[in-house]
Amino acid sequence: MPLLQKTALAALFATLLLIFVGAIVRVSGAGLGCPDWPRCWGALWPPSSLEEVDWERLDIEKFQRKRPGISKESLAAEFNPRHVWTEYLNRLTALPVGLFSFATLILAIVGRRRHPRVWRGALSAMVLVLANAVLGAIVVSSGLRPGVITLHMALAVVLVVVQVWVVSRSGVGLPQIRLPGGRRGWWIAATLFGAVVLEGVMGSQVREETDLLMRSHEGIPRAEWAGELEATLVYLVHRSFSWVVLVLGAAFFWATRGARGDLARLTRTAMVGIVIAQMVLGVTMAHVSVAPVVQVLHIGLSAIFVAAGSWFLLASRASPADGASPQRRSN
């Protein structure tokens, strides 16, 4: 495996890890563990107690422009050491994503004669990394404003797709997955991929609705206001649409049986397995318990599906028709 492809793969794995850690931040409510960005409570190394906070380093007036009504007293009341370190570790996890993405871009530019198009994908990935970093700062400064978090997640999905493209194009030749029955299987796979992404966006919006209800019903058990959440349109559509995803997953499994080629079995199994797992996790959250580990898996598995699905679609689109010569092509 060429160095460029190894570096691009490292950037992809770092991004998937960051999505899992970001899910932990989201589920634990630690998104505002550090009220400022890029520092945390005005320091490069976050405080472990309120007594360690240097209030002179915090620009309260700047906070008030973004979050009206905030004050030193309200910030002090929000201080939670566990949330502080959870959010800080999330930011540390973001560093390898930036470093590996930058290294991929440099290697792609240096080797652009051998891979003439890869550097554009690497540049796009780097721009997305920077854009999401800026958006992350906006998420913090806006006090977790609804809509901004969903956009933050959507950009992460686009980043994973671009990174998979760079990995697939930076090797010795294009990856190839040969599908039986022509292009029908590819179109079913593409429809399933789009449905899962759409379901993920709606899931993020459901989480935003949940956060709003938690704030407006502070101190009240979830069981007493869960009915309000379940009556919202986005929750009802999200729940019902999961059955559409399950049916598409079954159709994909049937249409692509016998697929051969680079990681064909692995990506196909991962895609179908994740669809089933997500259905089970969704039912668990709706009828059993909204356990933090279930929510983290629900978000993290979606990211892995995007990576596996992107590879499957790219490799099968680049492959020759079923029965044709499997000769690999150089990029």
VEXDREN-2710 file (C-alpha; in Angstrom, 1 decimal):
% VEXDREN-2710
k/r/px/py/pz
1/MET/0.0/0.0/0.0
2/PRO/1.5/3.4/-1.0
3/LEU/2.4/5.9/1.7
4/LEU/-0.3/8.3/0.3
5/GLN/-3.0/5.7/0.6
6/LYS/-1.8/4.7/4.2
7/THR/-1.9/8.4/5.2
8/ALA/-5.4/8.9/3.7
9/LEU/-6.6/5.7/5.4
10/ALA/-5.2/7.1/8.7
11/ALA/-7.1/10.3/8.2
12/LEU/-10.3/8.3/7.6
13/PHE/-9.9/6.2/10.7
14/ALA/-9.1/9.3/12.8
15/THR/-12.4/10.9/11.5
16/LEU/-14.4/7.9/12.4
17/LEU/-12.9/7.8/15.9
18/LEU/-13.7/11.6/16.2
19/ILE/-17.3/10.9/15.3
20/PHE/-17.6/8.3/18.1
21/VAL/-16.0/10.7/20.6
22/GLY/-18.3/13.5/19.4
23/ALA/-21.2/11.2/20.0
24/ILE/-20.1/10.7/23.6
25/VAL/-19.9/14.5/24.0
26/ARG/-23.4/14.8/22.5
27/VAL/-24.9/12.1/24.6
28/SER/-23.3/13.1/27.9
29/GLY/-24.4/16.8/27.4
30/ALA/-20.7/17.9/27.5
31/GLY/-21.0/20.1/24.4
32/LEU/-20.5/23.2/26.5
33/GLY/-18.0/21.7/28.9
34/CYS/-15.6/24.3/27.5
35/PRO/-17.5/27.6/27.0
36/ASP/-14.8/29.1/24.7
37/TRP/-12.8/27.9/21.7
38/PRO/-10.0/27.1/20.9
39/ARG/-9.1/27.5/24.6
40/CYS/-11.0/25.8/27.4
41/TRP/-12.0/28.1/30.2
42/GLY/-9.4/30.5/28.9
43/ALA/-6.5/28.0/29.2
44/LEU/-4.7/25.6/27.0
45/TRP/-4.9/23.0/29.8
46/PRO/-8.4/22.8/31.2
47/PRO/-9.1/23.3/34.9
48/SER/-10.3/20.4/37.0
49/SER/-12.1/22.6/39.5
50/LEU/-13.9/25.9/39.5
51/GLU/-11.2/27.3/41.8
52/GLU/-8.6/26.8/39.0
53/VAL/-10.5/29.0/36.6
54/ASP/-8.7/32.3/35.8
55/TRP/-11.8/34.6/35.1
56/GLU/-9.6/37.3/33.7
57/ARG/-8.9/35.1/30.7
58/LEU/-12.5/34.7/29.8
59/ASP/-14.1/37.4/27.7
60/ILE/-17.6/37.5/29.3
61/GLU/-18.7/40.3/27.0
62/LYS/-17.9/38.2/23.9
63/PHE/-20.0/35.3/25.4
64/GLN/-22.9/37.7/25.9
65/ARG/-22.9/38.8/22.3
66/LYS/-23.4/35.2/21.3
67/ARG/-25.4/34.0/24.2
68/PRO/-27.5/36.8/25.7
69/GLY/-28.0/36.6/29.5
70/ILE/-24.8/34.7/30.2
71/SER/-22.7/35.9/33.1
72/LYS/-19.8/34.9/35.3
73/GLU/-22.3/33.4/37.8
74/SER/-24.1/31.4/35.2
75/LEU/-20.9/30.1/33.7
76/ALA/-19.7/29.1/37.2
77/ALA/-23.0/27.3/37.8
78/GLU/-22.5/25.3/34.5
79/PHE/-19.0/24.2/35.4
80/ASN/-18.7/20.4/35.4
81/PRO/-15.3/18.8/35.6
82/ARG/-16.5/15.6/33.8
83/HIS/-18.0/17.7/31.0
84/VAL/-14.9/19.9/30.8
85/TRP/-12.6/16.9/30.2
86/THR/-15.0/15.1/27.9
87/GLU/-15.2/18.1/25.6
88/TYR/-11.4/18.7/25.8
89/LEU/-10.6/15.1/24.9
90/ASN/-13.0/15.6/21.9
91/ARG/-10.9/18.5/20.8
92/LEU/-7.7/16.6/21.2
93/THR/-9.1/13.7/19.1
94/ALA/-9.7/16.3/16.4
95/LEU/-6.0/17.0/16.1
96/PRO/-5.0/13.8/14.3
97/VAL/-7.8/14.4/11.8
98/GLY/-6.2/17.7/10.8
99/LEU/-2.7/16.5/10.8
100/PHE/-3.3/13.3/8.7
101/SER/-5.6/15.3/6.3
102/PHE/-2.8/17.9/5.8
103/ALA/-0.2/15.2/5.3
104/THR/-2.4/13.5/2.8
105/LEU/-2.8/16.8/0.9
106/ILE/1.0/17.3/0.8
107/LEU/1.7/13.8/-0.4
108/ALA/-1.1/14.1/-3.0
109/ILE/0.4/17.3/-4.4
110/VAL/3.9/15.8/-4.5
111/GLY/2.6/12.7/-6.3
112/ARG/0.1/14.5/-8.5
113/ARG/1.7/13.2/-11.7
114/ARG/1.0/9.6/-10.7
115/HIS/-2.5/10.5/-9.2
116/PRO/-3.6/13.6/-11.1
117/ARG/-7.0/13.9/-9.5
118/VAL/-6.3/12.7/-6.0
119/TRP/-4.9/16.1/-4.8
120/ARG/-8.2/17.8/-5.5
121/GLY/-10.0/15.3/-3.3
122/ALA/-7.4/15.7/-0.6
123/LEU/-7.8/19.5/-0.9
124/SER/-11.5/19.1/-0.6
125/ALA/-11.1/17.0/2.6
126/MET/-8.8/19.6/4.1
127/VAL/-11.3/22.3/3.4
128/LEU/-14.0/20.3/5.0
129/VAL/-11.9/19.6/8.1
130/LEU/-11.2/23.4/8.5
131/ALA/-14.9/24.2/7.8
132/ASN/-16.0/21.8/10.4
133/ALA/-13.5/23.1/12.9
134/VAL/-15.0/26.6/12.4
135/LEU/-18.5/25.2/12.7
136/GLY/-17.5/23.5/15.9
137/ALA/-16.5/26.8/17.3
138/ILE/-19.9/28.2/16.2
139/VAL/-21.6/25.3/17.9
140/VAL/-19.9/26.3/21.2
141/SER/-20.4/30.0/20.9
142/SER/-24.0/29.7/19.9
143/GLY/-24.8/27.5/23.0
144/LEU/-25.6/24.4/20.9
145/ARG/-28.1/26.2/18.6
146/PRO/-30.5/23.8/16.8
147/GLY/-29.6/23.4/13.1
148/VAL/-25.9/24.2/13.6
149/ILE/-25.3/20.8/15.2
150/THR/-27.1/19.0/12.3
151/LEU/-25.0/20.9/9.8
152/HIS/-21.9/19.9/11.8
153/MET/-22.9/16.3/11.5
154/ALA/-23.7/16.6/7.8
155/LEU/-20.3/18.1/7.0
156/ALA/-18.7/15.1/8.9
157/VAL/-20.6/12.7/6.6
158/VAL/-19.5/14.5/3.5
159/LEU/-15.9/14.5/4.8
160/VAL/-16.0/10.7/5.3
161/VAL/-17.3/10.2/1.7
162/VAL/-14.5/12.4/0.3
163/GLN/-11.9/10.6/2.4
164/VAL/-13.0/7.2/1.2
165/TRP/-12.8/8.5/-2.4
166/VAL/-9.2/9.6/-1.8
167/VAL/-8.3/6.2/-0.2
168/SER/-9.9/4.4/-3.2
169/ARG/-8.0/6.5/-5.8
170/SER/-4.6/6.7/-4.2
171/GLY/-3.6/3.0/-4.6
172/VAL/-2.0/1.1/-7.4
173/GLY/-5.3/0.8/-9.3
174/LEU/-8.9/1.5/-8.9
175/PRO/-10.8/-0.9/-6.5
176/GLN/-13.3/-3.1/-8.3
177/ILE/-16.4/-4.9/-7.0
178/ARG/-18.2/-6.9/-9.6
179/LEU/-22.0/-7.1/-9.1
180/PRO/-24.2/-9.9/-10.6
181/GLY/-27.1/-8.7/-12.7
182/GLY/-25.6/-5.5/-14.1
183/ARG/-26.3/-2.1/-12.5
184/ARG/-29.5/-2.9/-10.6
185/GLY/-27.6/-3.8/-7.5
186/TRP/-25.6/-0.6/-7.6
187/TRP/-28.7/1.6/-7.8
188/ILE/-30.3/-0.3/-4.9
189/ALA/-27.1/0.3/-2.9
190/ALA/-27.1/4.0/-3.8
191/THR/-30.8/4.2/-2.7
192/LEU/-30.0/2.5/0.6
193/PHE/-27.1/4.8/1.1
194/GLY/-29.2/7.9/0.6
195/ALA/-31.9/6.6/2.8
196/VAL/-29.5/6.0/5.7
197/VAL/-28.0/9.4/5.4
198/LEU/-31.5/11.0/5.3
199/GLU/-32.4/8.9/8.4
200/GLY/-29.3/10.1/10.1
201/VAL/-30.1/13.8/9.5
202/MET/-33.6/13.3/10.9
203/GLY/-32.1/11.5/13.9
204/SER/-29.9/14.5/14.6
205/GLN/-33.0/16.7/14.4
206/VAL/-34.8/14.4/16.9
207/ARG/-31.8/14.8/19.2
208/GLU/-32.1/18.6/18.9
209/GLU/-35.8/18.4/19.8
210/THR/-34.9/16.3/22.8
211/ASP/-32.3/18.9/24.0
212/LEU/-34.9/21.6/23.7
213/LEU/-37.4/19.6/25.7
214/MET/-34.8/18.7/28.3
215/ARG/-34.1/22.4/28.8
216/SER/-37.7/23.4/29.0
217/HIS/-38.5/20.6/31.4
218/GLU/-35.4/20.8/33.6
219/GLY/-35.7/18.7/36.7
220/ILE/-38.6/16.7/35.3
221/PRO/-38.2/13.0/34.5
222/ARG/-38.0/12.1/30.8
223/ALA/-40.9/9.8/31.1
224/GLU/-43.2/12.8/31.9
225/TRP/-42.4/14.7/28.7
226/ALA/-41.4/11.9/26.3
227/GLY/-44.9/12.0/24.9
228/GLU/-44.3/15.6/23.6
229/LEU/-41.2/14.4/21.7
230/GLU/-43.0/11.4/20.2
231/ALA/-45.7/13.6/18.9
232/THR/-43.4/15.8/16.9
233/LEU/-43.4/15.4/13.1
234/VAL/-39.7/14.7/12.8
235/TYR/-39.8/11.9/15.4
236/LEU/-42.8/10.3/13.7
237/VAL/-41.2/10.4/10.2
238/HIS/-37.8/9.2/11.6
239/ARG/-39.4/6.3/13.3
240/SER/-41.5/5.2/10.3
241/PHE/-38.8/5.8/7.8
242/SER/-36.6/3.2/9.6
243/TRP/-38.8/0.5/8.1
244/VAL/-38.1/1.8/4.6
245/VAL/-34.4/1.6/5.4
246/LEU/-34.8/-2.0/6.6
247/VAL/-36.7/-3.0/3.4
248/LEU/-34.0/-1.4/1.3
249/GLY/-31.4/-3.2/3.3
250/ALA/-33.1/-6.6/2.5
251/ALA/-33.3/-5.7/-1.2
252/PHE/-29.6/-4.7/-1.2
253/PHE/-28.7/-8.0/0.5
254/TRP/-30.6/-10.0/-2.1
255/ALA/-29.6/-8.0/-5.2
256/THR/-25.8/-8.0/-4.4
257/ARG/-25.5/-11.7/-3.4
258/GLY/-22.5/-13.1/-5.2
259/ALA/-20.7/-9.7/-5.4
260/ARG/-16.9/-10.2/-5.8
261/GLY/-13.9/-8.0/-5.7
262/ASP/-12.0/-5.6/-3.3
263/LEU/-13.6/-5.8/0.1
264/ALA/-16.9/-6.7/-1.5
265/ARG/-18.0/-9.2/1.2
266/LEU/-16.7/-7.0/4.1
267/THR/-18.5/-3.8/3.0
268/ARG/-21.7/-5.6/2.0
269/THR/-21.8/-7.5/5.3
270/ALA/-21.1/-4.3/7.2
271/MET/-23.8/-2.3/5.4
272/VAL/-26.5/-5.0/6.0
273/GLY/-25.3/-5.7/9.6
274/ILE/-25.4/-2.0/10.5
275/VAL/-28.9/-1.6/9.1
276/ILE/-30.2/-4.4/11.3
277/ALA/-28.2/-3.2/14.3
278/GLN/-29.6/0.3/13.9
279/MET/-33.1/-1.0/13.8
280/VAL/-32.5/-2.9/17.0
281/LEU/-30.9/0.1/18.7
282/GLY/-33.8/2.3/17.6
283/VAL/-36.4/-0.1/19.0
284/THR/-34.3/-0.3/22.2
285/MET/-34.3/3.5/22.6
286/ALA/-38.0/3.8/21.9
287/HIS/-39.3/1.0/24.1
288/VAL/-36.6/-0.1/26.6
289/SER/-34.1/2.6/27.6
290/VAL/-32.3/5.6/26.1
291/ALA/-29.0/4.3/27.5
292/PRO/-25.9/6.5/26.6
293/VAL/-24.0/3.5/25.1
294/VAL/-26.9/2.8/22.8
295/GLN/-27.0/6.4/21.6
296/VAL/-23.2/6.4/21.0
297/LEU/-23.4/3.2/19.0
298/HIS/-26.4/4.5/17.0
299/ILE/-24.4/7.5/15.9
300/GLY/-21.0/5.8/15.5
301/LEU/-22.4/2.9/13.4
302/SER/-24.0/5.4/11.0
303/ALA/-20.5/6.8/10.3
304/ILE/-19.1/3.4/9.7
305/PHE/-22.0/2.7/7.3
306/VAL/-21.2/5.8/5.3
307/ALA/-17.6/4.7/5.0
308/ALA/-18.5/1.1/3.9
309/GLY/-21.3/2.3/1.6
310/SER/-19.0/4.9/0.0
311/TRP/-16.4/2.3/-0.8
312/PHE/-19.0/-0.2/-2.1
313/LEU/-20.5/2.4/-4.4
314/LEU/-17.2/3.7/-5.7
315/ALA/-15.7/0.3/-6.3
316/SER/-18.7/-1.2/-8.0
317/ARG/-19.1/1.9/-10.2
318/ALA/-15.5/1.6/-11.3
319/SER/-15.7/-2.1/-12.0
320/PRO/-16.3/-3.7/-15.3
321/ALA/-19.7/-5.2/-16.1
322/ASP/-20.4/-8.7/-14.8
323/GLY/-18.6/-11.3/-16.9
324/ALA/-16.2/-8.8/-18.4
325/SER/-12.4/-8.8/-17.9
326/PRO/-11.5/-7.9/-14.3
327/GLN/-8.3/-6.1/-15.4
328/ARG/-7.5/-3.3/-13.0
329/ARG/-7.0/0.2/-14.3
330/SER/-4.5/2.7/-13.1
331/ASN/-5.7/6.1/-11.9
END
